[in-house]
């Protein structure tokens, strides 16, 4: 399953709807054991369409994007992210919730939403469980980008390889999975994540509420989005 909106594979609301539908269709296929999420062209994804963060569209955007996130998290299939190029914002959130992640060493990972006066709800809730609280706080609160090699070092990926070796690394994982029972894998996934799933779902619901009812009521959030769309530096007021 490839994100296809080149060159950056920006995730639009229409793409969210397509992803949710595709995941629902794949879920019904009992013979399928794994799903690979990749990006077409030179990037995985540079994130969710900034234009969809405007006050009149943000509720629909969050609802539909988090529907995709929940579909990936609740999937009975083993989900694998194949990451190269930019893997930023919502793109990085999609990758981080996959069961396994294989990344190019020189891929560019990051959660830059804070630079727009926003925050990444999925990463705010779930990133610390993967990389630890201090590292997660730095990435979310500063928007610092890291390489695929560093993503491996801090626990965001299973392997980091040269980009030309990436497909082979994913295929090797798929080969191992192909020898296993899809039914057994599905049951194992359900048991493996049952504790975390309860906490994550509650946390994401709370993060959505904070995003919509508090963050999006600030002048700075509106200024950050407007400045990006007008291609200028934001002027923060602290309000």
RARA-V175382 format. One record per helix or strand of 3 or more residues. SS is the DSSP state (helix for helix, strand for strand). FROM is the first residue (numbers start at 0). TO is the last residue. If there is no record, write none. Layout:
BEGIN
ss=SS from=FROM to=TO
ss=SS from=FROM to=TO
END
This chain:
BEGIN
ss=helix from=12 to=26
ss=strand from=33 to=38
ss=helix from=49 to=52
ss=helix from=57 to=73
ss=strand from=77 to=82
ss=strand from=85 to=87
ss=helix from=89 to=95
ss=strand from=99 to=103
ss=strand from=107 to=109
ss=helix from=111 to=115
ss=helix from=120 to=130
ss=helix from=132 to=141
ss=helix from=147 to=153
ss=strand from=158 to=160
ss=helix from=162 to=177
ss=helix from=181 to=212
ss=helix from=214 to=216
ss=helix from=218 to=228
END
